[in-house]
């Protein structure tokens, strides 16, 4: 499976966010990617991290999904599209999964909200989901979840996920080594691939990276560089030994 990690610039608007997504999908297609994943809330951008963000517009968000679905079908590529979304439960940060036929398979909500995000009306989701594309099972853990709540990754790994995608925003943090090593921990403690996708920003201290099931950094993005990281992975390498030996009953 060839995956693309789209380390993009931060969008100045929802319209630009969609334009960035469309541009990167085309680039991923030219690189013959089977799947491409974007950073957290690429449409319209993430609130509370130092940028002015458009007001939520459900009609625009819905039409953006439709356009991305058309591109997925046109270019025969699967897409993980993180964005803001309102449903019956409230206002969420989510990641939509769209397969190569342009079908929406569902979305993963961000269930563990960062304390800094409490001021924007986000409602945490209440469930986790496993997705499958081309016989590859994967999970999604969004930003704060994947770094500080390792059980969000374990949940997917024990249910057969061989890769977990981690759309995120990490800017000018004082301890970037913590974030970088957390990626390695999530892969190594489950023996799965871990794909973390960050924005390219001037204050960026931690970059996008793909980690192997043995904890090796297979590809690492450059700081403050907008780029598509492309890598072929052999899913058979994700043997999930440690995940399969997990015994949750011991924690009761």
Beta strands, then each sheet from edge to edge (+ up, - down):
strand 1: 2-7
strand 2: 35-38
strand 3: 78-87
strand 4: 90-98
strand 5: 104-109
strand 6: 131-133
strand 7: 136-140
strand 8: 163-167
strand 9: 193-197
strand 10: 209-211
strand 11: 217-220
strand 12: 227-232
sheet 1: 5+ 4- 3+ 2+ 1+ 12-
sheet 2: 6+ 7- 8- 9- 10+ 11-
end
